[in-house]
């Protein structure tokens, strides 16, 4: 059995699940999900409270038993190092292992994961498709909408409209990015340049703009000389539908966001153009393996 810790928003949870799934598939064992960080978290000025969000997709994994986990793996989020040492001793007696992604390894493929054995607990962001590229078809299947979730007519009609046009999804992430470690991407230095690249390659593009700051995009994108529609029909618990809608566009201009990344990766158009920002953070943090080679950086 492989257990993977889930934390962060939907985009982060998708990466964690995909990595865990790839390891479990390789070993031919069950995948379980540790949701303790999500259910036991406390409000922090440096983090946004998150829920378990993967249930909206057709995932193939069960939730790990909390009491069983406590026998060998602590809640690694914001716990002291001495506590980790205690659990290291516990694992010596129950045949369990733990694989932790270090901060400096973020957005990079870690080849040591290829040596992971059964009964290992995975903890990290694992934000590159290299962790799961070999089973990408299975990941796409698992990340289809849960059959129990019904799509409303408004979203269904919009997808039909997108499929009939040279549709381009534009994602603008703001809101929780204010005063965070992430850059607020500028209209002039990123989005306008990305739009110009699309216009040079795609005939009569129709741009669909998605954001967690609708007033901001209404103010800025409505002034642009482009065929543009601002999508504001999903919010709150229905925000995952924005990812579904963006993945159904033919091309994508993404934000510096894992939510945005997945909307482009799940786009099944074989001729898609994906434009991504070169810089994601206020500090100079290399993205290394996170951006697929075929995507265009601006």
C-alpha atoms as an extended CHARMM CRD file, in Angstrom:
* protein
*
       298  EXT
         1         1  UNK       CA              0.0000000000        0.0000000000        0.0000000000  PROA      1               0.0000000000
         2         2  UNK       CA              1.1010000000        3.5560000000       -0.8150000000  PROA      2               0.0000000000
         3         3  UNK       CA             -0.2420000000        6.4970000000        1.1930000000  PROA      3               0.0000000000
         4         4  UNK       CA              0.0970000000       10.0800000000       -0.0430000000  PROA      4               0.0000000000
         5         5  UNK       CA             -0.4990000000       13.1880000000        2.0510000000  PROA      5               0.0000000000
         6         6  UNK       CA             -2.9370000000       15.7280000000        0.6440000000  PROA      6               0.0000000000
         7         7  UNK       CA             -2.6430000000       19.4360000000        1.3670000000  PROA      7               0.0000000000
         8         8  UNK       CA             -3.1850000000       22.7340000000       -0.4200000000  PROA      8               0.0000000000
         9         9  UNK       CA             -5.9170000000       23.5000000000       -2.9200000000  PROA      9               0.0000000000
        10        10  UNK       CA             -7.3620000000       21.4050000000       -5.7250000000  PROA      10              0.0000000000
        11        11  UNK       CA             -4.3450000000       21.8170000000       -8.0340000000  PROA      11              0.0000000000
        12        12  UNK       CA             -1.9250000000       20.6660000000       -5.3390000000  PROA      12              0.0000000000
        13        13  UNK       CA             -4.1140000000       17.7090000000       -4.4130000000  PROA      13              0.0000000000
        14        14  UNK       CA             -4.2400000000       16.6180000000       -8.0510000000  PROA      14              0.0000000000
        15        15  UNK       CA             -0.4350000000       16.5590000000       -8.2540000000  PROA      15              0.0000000000
        16        16  UNK       CA             -0.1720000000       14.6010000000       -5.0090000000  PROA      16              0.0000000000
        17        17  UNK       CA             -2.7680000000       12.0690000000       -6.0940000000  PROA      17              0.0000000000
        18        18  UNK       CA             -1.1520000000       11.6370000000       -9.5300000000  PROA      18              0.0000000000
        19        19  UNK       CA              2.2680000000       10.9530000000       -8.0280000000  PROA      19              0.0000000000
        20        20  UNK       CA              0.8580000000        8.5080000000       -5.4990000000  PROA      20              0.0000000000
        21        21  UNK       CA             -1.1480000000        6.7660000000       -8.1980000000  PROA      21              0.0000000000
        22        22  UNK       CA              1.9370000000        6.3270000000      -10.3870000000  PROA      22              0.0000000000
        23        23  UNK       CA              3.9510000000        4.7960000000       -7.5350000000  PROA      23              0.0000000000
        24        24  UNK       CA              1.0890000000        2.4980000000       -6.5080000000  PROA      24              0.0000000000
        25        25  UNK       CA              0.5080000000        1.3810000000      -10.1220000000  PROA      25              0.0000000000
        26        26  UNK       CA              4.1850000000        0.5780000000      -10.5800000000  PROA      26              0.0000000000
        27        27  UNK       CA              4.2020000000       -1.5590000000       -7.4250000000  PROA      27              0.0000000000
        28        28  UNK       CA              0.7830000000       -3.0990000000       -8.0770000000  PROA      28              0.0000000000
        29        29  UNK       CA             -0.5720000000       -2.0210000000       -4.6980000000  PROA      29              0.0000000000
        30        30  UNK       CA             -3.4430000000        0.0310000000       -3.2920000000  PROA      30              0.0000000000
        31        31  UNK       CA             -3.3390000000        3.8260000000       -3.0340000000  PROA      31              0.0000000000
        32        32  UNK       CA             -4.7100000000        5.5660000000        0.0450000000  PROA      32              0.0000000000
        33        33  UNK       CA             -5.0470000000        9.2830000000        0.7650000000  PROA      33              0.0000000000
        34        34  UNK       CA             -4.0990000000       10.9920000000        4.0230000000  PROA      34              0.0000000000
        35        35  UNK       CA             -6.4210000000       13.9730000000        4.5670000000  PROA      35              0.0000000000
        36        36  UNK       CA             -5.3200000000       14.8450000000        8.1300000000  PROA      36              0.0000000000
        37        37  UNK       CA             -3.6240000000       18.0970000000        7.1150000000  PROA      37              0.0000000000
        38        38  UNK       CA             -6.8560000000       19.2410000000        5.4680000000  PROA      38              0.0000000000
        39        39  UNK       CA             -9.1400000000       18.2000000000        8.3270000000  PROA      39              0.0000000000
        40        40  UNK       CA             -6.8910000000       19.2500000000       11.2290000000  PROA      40              0.0000000000
        41        41  UNK       CA             -5.5480000000       22.5160000000        9.8270000000  PROA      41              0.0000000000
        42        42  UNK       CA             -5.8790000000       25.8550000000       11.5790000000  PROA      42              0.0000000000
        43        43  UNK       CA             -6.1970000000       29.3140000000       10.0820000000  PROA      43              0.0000000000
        44        44  UNK       CA             -2.7920000000       30.9100000000        9.4080000000  PROA      44              0.0000000000
        45        45  UNK       CA             -1.8570000000       34.2950000000        7.9780000000  PROA      45              0.0000000000
        46        46  UNK       CA              0.4330000000       32.4760000000        5.5210000000  PROA      46              0.0000000000
        47        47  UNK       CA             -2.0250000000       29.8560000000        4.3060000000  PROA      47              0.0000000000
        48        48  UNK       CA             -5.5880000000       29.5050000000        3.0690000000  PROA      48              0.0000000000
        49        49  UNK       CA             -7.8190000000       26.9060000000        4.6910000000  PROA      49              0.0000000000
        50        50  UNK       CA             -8.5170000000       24.0760000000        2.2590000000  PROA      50              0.0000000000
        51        51  UNK       CA            -10.9170000000       21.1460000000        2.0090000000  PROA      51              0.0000000000
        52        52  UNK       CA            -10.6080000000       17.6870000000        0.5000000000  PROA      52              0.0000000000
        53        53  UNK       CA            -11.5880000000       18.4480000000       -3.1050000000  PROA      53              0.0000000000
        54        54  UNK       CA            -10.7480000000       15.3310000000       -5.1060000000  PROA      54              0.0000000000
        55        55  UNK       CA            -14.1870000000       13.7740000000       -4.6290000000  PROA      55              0.0000000000
        56        56  UNK       CA            -15.4660000000       15.8180000000       -7.5860000000  PROA      56              0.0000000000
        57        57  UNK       CA            -13.3610000000       13.5820000000       -9.8390000000  PROA      57              0.0000000000
        58        58  UNK       CA            -13.5640000000        9.8690000000      -10.5790000000  PROA      58              0.0000000000
        59        59  UNK       CA            -10.5000000000        8.9860000000       -8.4890000000  PROA      59              0.0000000000
        60        60  UNK       CA             -9.5460000000        5.4200000000       -7.6140000000  PROA      60              0.0000000000
        61        61  UNK       CA             -8.3070000000        5.5710000000       -4.0420000000  PROA      61              0.0000000000
        62        62  UNK       CA             -9.6520000000        5.2580000000       -0.5150000000  PROA      62              0.0000000000
        63        63  UNK       CA             -9.0830000000        7.4670000000        2.5110000000  PROA      63              0.0000000000
        64        64  UNK       CA             -6.4300000000        6.2090000000        4.9010000000  PROA      64              0.0000000000
        65        65  UNK       CA             -7.4370000000        5.3160000000        8.4520000000  PROA      65              0.0000000000
        66        66  UNK       CA             -6.2750000000        8.0280000000       10.8380000000  PROA      66              0.0000000000
        67        67  UNK       CA             -5.5520000000        5.6600000000       13.7340000000  PROA      67              0.0000000000
        68        68  UNK       CA             -3.5060000000        3.4070000000       11.4920000000  PROA      68              0.0000000000
        69        69  UNK       CA             -1.4970000000        6.3550000000       10.1570000000  PROA      69              0.0000000000
        70        70  UNK       CA             -0.6500000000        7.5230000000       13.6590000000  PROA      70              0.0000000000
        71        71  UNK       CA              1.2660000000        4.3070000000       14.2230000000  PROA      71              0.0000000000
        72        72  UNK       CA              4.0200000000        5.3560000000       11.7850000000  PROA      72              0.0000000000
        73        73  UNK       CA              3.4450000000        8.7820000000       10.1600000000  PROA      73              0.0000000000
        74        74  UNK       CA              2.7630000000       12.0710000000       11.9550000000  PROA      74              0.0000000000
        75        75  UNK       CA              0.9080000000       14.9890000000       10.4800000000  PROA      75              0.0000000000
        76        76  UNK       CA              4.0520000000       16.4840000000        8.9330000000  PROA      76              0.0000000000
        77        77  UNK       CA              2.6150000000       19.9600000000        8.4250000000  PROA      77              0.0000000000
        78        78  UNK       CA              3.9760000000       22.3790000000       11.0280000000  PROA      78              0.0000000000
        79        79  UNK       CA              5.0820000000       19.7010000000       13.5070000000  PROA      79              0.0000000000
        80        80  UNK       CA              8.4630000000       19.8850000000       15.3310000000  PROA      80              0.0000000000
        81        81  UNK       CA             11.4660000000       17.8990000000       14.1210000000  PROA      81              0.0000000000
        82        82  UNK       CA             11.7910000000       15.9690000000       17.3860000000  PROA      82              0.0000000000
        83        83  UNK       CA              8.2940000000       14.6310000000       16.7350000000  PROA      83              0.0000000000
        84        84  UNK       CA              9.4490000000       13.3410000000       13.3540000000  PROA      84              0.0000000000
        85        85  UNK       CA             12.3740000000       11.5730000000       15.0020000000  PROA      85              0.0000000000
        86        86  UNK       CA              9.9910000000        9.7640000000       17.3460000000  PROA      86              0.0000000000
        87        87  UNK       CA              8.0410000000        8.4310000000       14.3840000000  PROA      87              0.0000000000
        88        88  UNK       CA             11.2450000000        7.3930000000       12.6530000000  PROA      88              0.0000000000
        89        89  UNK       CA             11.8340000000        5.0130000000       15.5550000000  PROA      89              0.0000000000
        90        90  UNK       CA              8.2500000000        3.7480000000       15.3020000000  PROA      90              0.0000000000
        91        91  UNK       CA              8.7490000000        2.9180000000       11.6140000000  PROA      91              0.0000000000
        92        92  UNK       CA             11.7450000000        0.7410000000       12.4350000000  PROA      92              0.0000000000
        93        93  UNK       CA              9.3990000000       -1.6100000000       14.2450000000  PROA      93              0.0000000000
        94        94  UNK       CA              6.5030000000       -1.7840000000       11.7830000000  PROA      94              0.0000000000
        95        95  UNK       CA              8.2240000000       -2.0400000000        8.4020000000  PROA      95              0.0000000000
        96        96  UNK       CA              7.0340000000        1.3130000000        7.0980000000  PROA      96              0.0000000000
        97        97  UNK       CA              8.9540000000        3.9540000000        5.1340000000  PROA      97              0.0000000000
        98        98  UNK       CA              8.4770000000        7.6290000000        4.3830000000  PROA      98              0.0000000000
        99        99  UNK       CA              9.4730000000        9.6360000000        1.2920000000  PROA      99              0.0000000000
       100       100  UNK       CA              9.6630000000       13.4080000000        1.7280000000  PROA      100             0.0000000000
       101       101  UNK       CA             10.1350000000       16.0070000000       -0.9930000000  PROA      101             0.0000000000
       102       102  UNK       CA             12.5500000000       18.6750000000        0.2750000000  PROA      102             0.0000000000
       103       103  UNK       CA             11.9420000000       22.3920000000       -0.3330000000  PROA      103             0.0000000000
       104       104  UNK       CA             14.8670000000       22.6560000000       -2.7700000000  PROA      104             0.0000000000
       105       105  UNK       CA             13.3830000000       19.7850000000       -4.8040000000  PROA      105             0.0000000000
       106       106  UNK       CA             10.0670000000       21.5480000000       -5.3930000000  PROA      106             0.0000000000
       107       107  UNK       CA              8.9940000000       21.6100000000       -9.0740000000  PROA      107             0.0000000000
       108       108  UNK       CA             11.7330000000       19.0610000000       -9.8700000000  PROA      108             0.0000000000
       109       109  UNK       CA             11.5640000000       15.3680000000      -10.6300000000  PROA      109             0.0000000000
       110       110  UNK       CA             13.1480000000       13.2950000000       -7.8570000000  PROA      110             0.0000000000
       111       111  UNK       CA             14.6070000000       10.1280000000       -9.3420000000  PROA      111             0.0000000000
       112       112  UNK       CA             14.8640000000        8.5100000000       -5.8950000000  PROA      112             0.0000000000
       113       113  UNK       CA             11.1050000000        7.9480000000       -6.0210000000  PROA      113             0.0000000000
       114       114  UNK       CA             11.7850000000        5.1360000000       -8.4950000000  PROA      114             0.0000000000
       115       115  UNK       CA             13.2650000000        3.1460000000       -5.5840000000  PROA      115             0.0000000000
       116       116  UNK       CA             10.2300000000        3.5510000000       -3.3270000000  PROA      116             0.0000000000
       117       117  UNK       CA              8.8880000000        0.2280000000       -2.0590000000  PROA      117             0.0000000000
       118       118  UNK       CA              5.5250000000       -0.9630000000       -0.7990000000  PROA      118             0.0000000000
       119       119  UNK       CA              4.2720000000        0.4200000000        2.5470000000  PROA      119             0.0000000000
       120       120  UNK       CA              5.6890000000        3.9010000000        1.9370000000  PROA      120             0.0000000000
       121       121  UNK       CA              4.1530000000        7.2180000000        2.9210000000  PROA      121             0.0000000000
       122       122  UNK       CA              4.6580000000       10.0680000000        0.3970000000  PROA      122             0.0000000000
       123       123  UNK       CA              4.8170000000       13.7130000000        1.4430000000  PROA      123             0.0000000000
       124       124  UNK       CA              5.4120000000       16.5790000000       -0.9840000000  PROA      124             0.0000000000
       125       125  UNK       CA              3.9700000000       18.7220000000       -3.7420000000  PROA      125             0.0000000000
       126       126  UNK       CA              5.3860000000       16.5580000000       -6.6020000000  PROA      126             0.0000000000
       127       127  UNK       CA              4.6120000000       19.2820000000       -9.1440000000  PROA      127             0.0000000000
       128       128  UNK       CA              5.8810000000       17.9120000000      -12.4320000000  PROA      128             0.0000000000
       129       129  UNK       CA              4.2490000000       15.5150000000      -14.8710000000  PROA      129             0.0000000000
       130       130  UNK       CA              7.4580000000       13.4780000000      -14.8510000000  PROA      130             0.0000000000
       131       131  UNK       CA              6.1610000000       11.7510000000      -11.7130000000  PROA      131             0.0000000000
       132       132  UNK       CA              3.1630000000       10.3400000000      -13.5790000000  PROA      132             0.0000000000
       133       133  UNK       CA              3.9030000000       10.7190000000      -17.2960000000  PROA      133             0.0000000000
       134       134  UNK       CA              4.0190000000        6.9400000000      -17.8040000000  PROA      134             0.0000000000
       135       135  UNK       CA              0.3880000000        6.5900000000      -16.7340000000  PROA      135             0.0000000000
       136       136  UNK       CA             -0.9510000000        9.8660000000      -18.1320000000  PROA      136             0.0000000000
       137       137  UNK       CA             -3.9380000000        8.1330000000      -19.7600000000  PROA      137             0.0000000000
       138       138  UNK       CA             -5.0230000000        6.6620000000      -16.4180000000  PROA      138             0.0000000000
       139       139  UNK       CA             -4.5860000000       10.0230000000      -14.7160000000  PROA      139             0.0000000000
       140       140  UNK       CA             -6.8160000000       11.6850000000      -17.3210000000  PROA      140             0.0000000000
       141       141  UNK       CA             -9.4460000000        8.9930000000      -16.7260000000  PROA      141             0.0000000000
       142       142  UNK       CA             -9.3090000000        9.4840000000      -12.9600000000  PROA      142             0.0000000000
       143       143  UNK       CA             -9.6360000000       13.2540000000      -13.3680000000  PROA      143             0.0000000000
       144       144  UNK       CA            -12.8710000000       13.0950000000      -15.3030000000  PROA      144             0.0000000000
       145       145  UNK       CA            -15.9070000000       14.3800000000      -13.4300000000  PROA      145             0.0000000000
       146       146  UNK       CA            -17.3670000000       12.0230000000      -10.8590000000  PROA      146             0.0000000000
       147       147  UNK       CA            -20.4300000000       10.4350000000      -12.5310000000  PROA      147             0.0000000000
       148       148  UNK       CA            -22.5010000000       11.4140000000       -9.4750000000  PROA      148             0.0000000000
       149       149  UNK       CA            -21.8920000000       15.1110000000      -10.1790000000  PROA      149             0.0000000000
       150       150  UNK       CA            -24.3650000000       16.6390000000      -12.5900000000  PROA      150             0.0000000000
       151       151  UNK       CA            -23.2850000000       19.5460000000      -14.7530000000  PROA      151             0.0000000000
       152       152  UNK       CA            -25.8320000000       22.3500000000      -14.9820000000  PROA      152             0.0000000000
       153       153  UNK       CA            -27.1690000000       23.5750000000      -18.3190000000  PROA      153             0.0000000000
       154       154  UNK       CA            -25.1960000000       26.8120000000      -18.1940000000  PROA      154             0.0000000000
       155       155  UNK       CA            -21.8610000000       25.0000000000      -18.0200000000  PROA      155             0.0000000000
       156       156  UNK       CA            -22.9020000000       22.3450000000      -20.5340000000  PROA      156             0.0000000000
       157       157  UNK       CA            -23.9870000000       24.9410000000      -23.1130000000  PROA      157             0.0000000000
       158       158  UNK       CA            -20.7610000000       26.8880000000      -22.6120000000  PROA      158             0.0000000000
       159       159  UNK       CA            -18.6790000000       23.7690000000      -23.3280000000  PROA      159             0.0000000000
       160       160  UNK       CA            -20.6730000000       23.1790000000      -26.5190000000  PROA      160             0.0000000000
       161       161  UNK       CA            -20.0120000000       26.7740000000      -27.5390000000  PROA      161             0.0000000000
       162       162  UNK       CA            -16.2810000000       26.4610000000      -26.8110000000  PROA      162             0.0000000000
       163       163  UNK       CA            -16.0090000000       23.3150000000      -28.9100000000  PROA      163             0.0000000000
       164       164  UNK       CA            -17.4430000000       25.1640000000      -31.9300000000  PROA      164             0.0000000000
       165       165  UNK       CA            -14.9480000000       28.0510000000      -31.7280000000  PROA      165             0.0000000000
       166       166  UNK       CA            -11.2110000000       28.6200000000      -31.6210000000  PROA      166             0.0000000000
       167       167  UNK       CA            -11.6210000000       28.9780000000      -27.8850000000  PROA      167             0.0000000000
       168       168  UNK       CA             -8.7810000000       30.1560000000      -25.6540000000  PROA      168             0.0000000000
       169       169  UNK       CA             -9.0160000000       30.0330000000      -21.8590000000  PROA      169             0.0000000000
       170       170  UNK       CA             -7.3070000000       32.8440000000      -19.9740000000  PROA      170             0.0000000000
       171       171  UNK       CA             -6.8430000000       32.3210000000      -16.2380000000  PROA      171             0.0000000000
       172       172  UNK       CA             -6.1290000000       35.2820000000      -13.9550000000  PROA      172             0.0000000000
       173       173  UNK       CA             -5.2680000000       34.3550000000      -10.3590000000  PROA      173             0.0000000000
       174       174  UNK       CA             -5.4810000000       37.1670000000       -7.8240000000  PROA      174             0.0000000000
       175       175  UNK       CA             -7.4010000000       37.3360000000       -4.5390000000  PROA      175             0.0000000000
       176       176  UNK       CA             -5.4300000000       35.0140000000       -2.2570000000  PROA      176             0.0000000000
       177       177  UNK       CA             -2.2260000000       35.9030000000       -4.1830000000  PROA      177             0.0000000000
       178       178  UNK       CA             -2.2360000000       39.4420000000       -2.7780000000  PROA      178             0.0000000000
       179       179  UNK       CA              0.6760000000       39.7980000000       -0.3330000000  PROA      179             0.0000000000
       180       180  UNK       CA              1.6800000000       36.1630000000       -0.9230000000  PROA      180             0.0000000000
       181       181  UNK       CA              4.8680000000       34.5550000000       -2.2280000000  PROA      181             0.0000000000
       182       182  UNK       CA              3.3310000000       34.4390000000       -5.7160000000  PROA      182             0.0000000000
       183       183  UNK       CA              3.7060000000       37.1700000000       -8.3230000000  PROA      183             0.0000000000
       184       184  UNK       CA              0.5770000000       39.0240000000       -9.3960000000  PROA      184             0.0000000000
       185       185  UNK       CA              0.9810000000       38.6820000000      -13.1570000000  PROA      185             0.0000000000
       186       186  UNK       CA              0.7090000000       42.0050000000      -14.9710000000  PROA      186             0.0000000000
       187       187  UNK       CA             -1.7140000000       42.6370000000      -17.8200000000  PROA      187             0.0000000000
       188       188  UNK       CA              0.8900000000       44.3850000000      -20.0000000000  PROA      188             0.0000000000
       189       189  UNK       CA              3.9210000000       42.2150000000      -19.2810000000  PROA      189             0.0000000000
       190       190  UNK       CA              2.2160000000       38.8470000000      -19.4510000000  PROA      190             0.0000000000
       191       191  UNK       CA             -1.3890000000       38.6350000000      -20.6010000000  PROA      191             0.0000000000
       192       192  UNK       CA             -1.1870000000       41.0520000000      -23.5340000000  PROA      192             0.0000000000
       193       193  UNK       CA              1.9900000000       39.3810000000      -24.7760000000  PROA      193             0.0000000000
       194       194  UNK       CA              0.3860000000       35.9530000000      -24.4630000000  PROA      194             0.0000000000
       195       195  UNK       CA             -2.7280000000       37.1290000000      -26.3180000000  PROA      195             0.0000000000
       196       196  UNK       CA             -0.5800000000       38.5020000000      -29.1600000000  PROA      196             0.0000000000
       197       197  UNK       CA              1.1760000000       35.1390000000      -29.4910000000  PROA      197             0.0000000000
       198       198  UNK       CA             -2.1840000000       33.3860000000      -29.7660000000  PROA      198             0.0000000000
       199       199  UNK       CA             -3.5000000000       35.8780000000      -32.3350000000  PROA      199             0.0000000000
       200       200  UNK       CA             -0.4590000000       35.2570000000      -34.5520000000  PROA      200             0.0000000000
       201       201  UNK       CA             -1.1150000000       31.5040000000      -34.6200000000  PROA      201             0.0000000000
       202       202  UNK       CA             -4.8870000000       31.0850000000      -34.2490000000  PROA      202             0.0000000000
       203       203  UNK       CA             -7.4920000000       32.4420000000      -36.6560000000  PROA      203             0.0000000000
       204       204  UNK       CA            -10.4260000000       34.2750000000      -35.0470000000  PROA      204             0.0000000000
       205       205  UNK       CA             -9.6590000000       33.2700000000      -31.4470000000  PROA      205             0.0000000000
       206       206  UNK       CA            -12.4170000000       33.6150000000      -28.8660000000  PROA      206             0.0000000000
       207       207  UNK       CA            -11.0400000000       34.3190000000      -25.4050000000  PROA      207             0.0000000000
       208       208  UNK       CA            -12.7800000000       33.0950000000      -22.2560000000  PROA      208             0.0000000000
       209       209  UNK       CA            -11.5010000000       34.7720000000      -19.0950000000  PROA      209             0.0000000000
       210       210  UNK       CA            -11.6610000000       33.0220000000      -15.7140000000  PROA      210             0.0000000000
       211       211  UNK       CA            -10.6060000000       34.5340000000      -12.4160000000  PROA      211             0.0000000000
       212       212  UNK       CA            -11.1000000000       34.6330000000       -8.6540000000  PROA      212             0.0000000000
       213       213  UNK       CA            -11.2460000000       38.4450000000       -9.0390000000  PROA      213             0.0000000000
       214       214  UNK       CA            -14.0510000000       39.0510000000      -11.5340000000  PROA      214             0.0000000000
       215       215  UNK       CA            -14.1850000000       42.8190000000      -11.0520000000  PROA      215             0.0000000000
       216       216  UNK       CA            -10.4840000000       43.0900000000      -11.9180000000  PROA      216             0.0000000000
       217       217  UNK       CA            -10.8420000000       41.1750000000      -15.1940000000  PROA      217             0.0000000000
       218       218  UNK       CA            -14.0110000000       43.0650000000      -16.1230000000  PROA      218             0.0000000000
       219       219  UNK       CA            -12.1330000000       46.3240000000      -15.6940000000  PROA      219             0.0000000000
       220       220  UNK       CA             -9.0880000000       45.2880000000      -17.7260000000  PROA      220             0.0000000000
       221       221  UNK       CA            -10.1930000000       42.7310000000      -20.3180000000  PROA      221             0.0000000000
       222       222  UNK       CA            -13.3800000000       44.4830000000      -21.4200000000  PROA      222             0.0000000000
       223       223  UNK       CA            -11.2130000000       47.3150000000      -22.7620000000  PROA      223             0.0000000000
       224       224  UNK       CA             -9.1090000000       45.0440000000      -24.9560000000  PROA      224             0.0000000000
       225       225  UNK       CA             -9.5670000000       44.8010000000      -28.7140000000  PROA      225             0.0000000000
       226       226  UNK       CA            -10.3340000000       41.0690000000      -28.6020000000  PROA      226             0.0000000000
       227       227  UNK       CA            -13.3870000000       38.8180000000      -28.8370000000  PROA      227             0.0000000000
       228       228  UNK       CA            -13.7140000000       38.1000000000      -25.1550000000  PROA      228             0.0000000000
       229       229  UNK       CA            -16.2020000000       36.6250000000      -22.6800000000  PROA      229             0.0000000000
       230       230  UNK       CA            -15.7370000000       36.7790000000      -18.9130000000  PROA      230             0.0000000000
       231       231  UNK       CA            -16.9470000000       33.5840000000      -17.2320000000  PROA      231             0.0000000000
       232       232  UNK       CA            -18.4070000000       34.1180000000      -13.7680000000  PROA      232             0.0000000000
       233       233  UNK       CA            -20.9500000000       31.3140000000      -13.4110000000  PROA      233             0.0000000000
       234       234  UNK       CA            -19.0250000000       29.1590000000      -10.9100000000  PROA      234             0.0000000000
       235       235  UNK       CA            -17.8660000000       30.0890000000       -7.4210000000  PROA      235             0.0000000000
       236       236  UNK       CA            -17.3680000000       28.6320000000       -3.9610000000  PROA      236             0.0000000000
       237       237  UNK       CA            -17.8640000000       24.8520000000       -3.9110000000  PROA      237             0.0000000000
       238       238  UNK       CA            -18.4740000000       24.9470000000       -7.6750000000  PROA      238             0.0000000000
       239       239  UNK       CA            -15.1180000000       26.5700000000       -8.5160000000  PROA      239             0.0000000000
       240       240  UNK       CA            -13.7730000000       23.2320000000       -9.7760000000  PROA      240             0.0000000000
       241       241  UNK       CA            -16.0720000000       23.6770000000      -12.7800000000  PROA      241             0.0000000000
       242       242  UNK       CA            -13.8190000000       26.5090000000      -13.9650000000  PROA      242             0.0000000000
       243       243  UNK       CA            -11.0370000000       23.9320000000      -14.3260000000  PROA      243             0.0000000000
       244       244  UNK       CA            -13.3820000000       21.6980000000      -16.3080000000  PROA      244             0.0000000000
       245       245  UNK       CA            -14.4300000000       24.5900000000      -18.5620000000  PROA      245             0.0000000000
       246       246  UNK       CA            -10.8590000000       25.7660000000      -19.1620000000  PROA      246             0.0000000000
       247       247  UNK       CA             -9.7700000000       22.2380000000      -20.0340000000  PROA      247             0.0000000000
       248       248  UNK       CA            -12.5050000000       22.1650000000      -22.6850000000  PROA      248             0.0000000000
       249       249  UNK       CA            -11.1370000000       25.2160000000      -24.4730000000  PROA      249             0.0000000000
       250       250  UNK       CA             -8.8700000000       24.4810000000      -27.4240000000  PROA      250             0.0000000000
       251       251  UNK       CA             -5.9450000000       26.5530000000      -26.0940000000  PROA      251             0.0000000000
       252       252  UNK       CA             -4.8490000000       27.9740000000      -22.7410000000  PROA      252             0.0000000000
       253       253  UNK       CA             -3.1230000000       31.0120000000      -21.3070000000  PROA      253             0.0000000000
       254       254  UNK       CA             -2.4740000000       29.9360000000      -17.7500000000  PROA      254             0.0000000000
       255       255  UNK       CA             -1.6530000000       31.7940000000      -14.5440000000  PROA      255             0.0000000000
       256       256  UNK       CA              1.1130000000       30.9080000000      -12.0780000000  PROA      256             0.0000000000
       257       257  UNK       CA             -1.1770000000       28.4160000000      -10.4180000000  PROA      257             0.0000000000
       258       258  UNK       CA             -1.3640000000       24.6280000000      -10.1090000000  PROA      258             0.0000000000
       259       259  UNK       CA             -5.1540000000       24.8950000000      -10.6240000000  PROA      259             0.0000000000
       260       260  UNK       CA             -4.4170000000       26.6640000000      -13.8960000000  PROA      260             0.0000000000
       261       261  UNK       CA             -1.6800000000       24.1600000000      -14.8210000000  PROA      261             0.0000000000
       262       262  UNK       CA             -4.0990000000       21.2610000000      -14.5720000000  PROA      262             0.0000000000
       263       263  UNK       CA             -6.7250000000       22.9910000000      -16.6980000000  PROA      263             0.0000000000
       264       264  UNK       CA             -4.1640000000       23.1160000000      -19.5130000000  PROA      264             0.0000000000
       265       265  UNK       CA             -2.7100000000       19.6360000000      -18.9450000000  PROA      265             0.0000000000
       266       266  UNK       CA             -6.1920000000       18.0840000000      -18.9990000000  PROA      266             0.0000000000
       267       267  UNK       CA             -6.9700000000       19.8480000000      -22.2920000000  PROA      267             0.0000000000
       268       268  UNK       CA             -7.0880000000       16.9210000000      -24.7570000000  PROA      268             0.0000000000
       269       269  UNK       CA             -6.7400000000       18.9800000000      -27.9400000000  PROA      269             0.0000000000
       270       270  UNK       CA             -3.6710000000       17.4080000000      -29.6530000000  PROA      270             0.0000000000
       271       271  UNK       CA             -2.8910000000       20.7530000000      -31.3200000000  PROA      271             0.0000000000
       272       272  UNK       CA             -3.3350000000       22.9130000000      -28.2330000000  PROA      272             0.0000000000
       273       273  UNK       CA             -1.1580000000       25.9510000000      -27.5660000000  PROA      273             0.0000000000
       274       274  UNK       CA             -0.4250000000       26.4990000000      -23.8930000000  PROA      274             0.0000000000
       275       275  UNK       CA              1.2390000000       29.7170000000      -22.7600000000  PROA      275             0.0000000000
       276       276  UNK       CA              2.6510000000       29.8430000000      -19.2370000000  PROA      276             0.0000000000
       277       277  UNK       CA              4.4430000000       32.5320000000      -17.2250000000  PROA      277             0.0000000000
       278       278  UNK       CA              8.2260000000       32.3380000000      -16.9330000000  PROA      278             0.0000000000
       279       279  UNK       CA              8.1940000000       33.5640000000      -13.3260000000  PROA      279             0.0000000000
       280       280  UNK       CA              5.7720000000       32.3610000000      -10.6630000000  PROA      280             0.0000000000
       281       281  UNK       CA              7.1750000000       33.6070000000       -7.3590000000  PROA      281             0.0000000000
       282       282  UNK       CA              8.3080000000       36.8890000000       -5.8450000000  PROA      282             0.0000000000
       283       283  UNK       CA             11.6110000000       35.1920000000       -5.0810000000  PROA      283             0.0000000000
       284       284  UNK       CA             13.7070000000       33.6040000000       -7.8130000000  PROA      284             0.0000000000
       285       285  UNK       CA             12.5300000000       30.0100000000       -7.4410000000  PROA      285             0.0000000000
       286       286  UNK       CA             13.3840000000       27.8320000000      -10.4680000000  PROA      286             0.0000000000
       287       287  UNK       CA             10.4520000000       25.9770000000      -12.0080000000  PROA      287             0.0000000000
       288       288  UNK       CA             12.7580000000       23.2840000000      -13.4180000000  PROA      288             0.0000000000
       289       289  UNK       CA             10.5570000000       20.3840000000      -14.5540000000  PROA      289             0.0000000000
       290       290  UNK       CA              7.0890000000       21.8010000000      -13.8620000000  PROA      290             0.0000000000
       291       291  UNK       CA              6.4360000000       23.3250000000      -17.3000000000  PROA      291             0.0000000000
       292       292  UNK       CA              6.1200000000       20.6980000000      -20.0860000000  PROA      292             0.0000000000
       293       293  UNK       CA              8.5870000000       21.2090000000      -22.9470000000  PROA      293             0.0000000000
       294       294  UNK       CA              5.8760000000       21.8620000000      -25.5190000000  PROA      294             0.0000000000
       295       295  UNK       CA              4.3540000000       24.7740000000      -23.5680000000  PROA      295             0.0000000000
       296       296  UNK       CA              5.3920000000       28.3510000000      -24.4420000000  PROA      296             0.0000000000
       297       297  UNK       CA              6.9270000000       30.5510000000      -21.7430000000  PROA      297             0.0000000000
       298       298  UNK       CA              6.3490000000       34.3150000000      -21.6120000000  PROA      298             0.0000000000
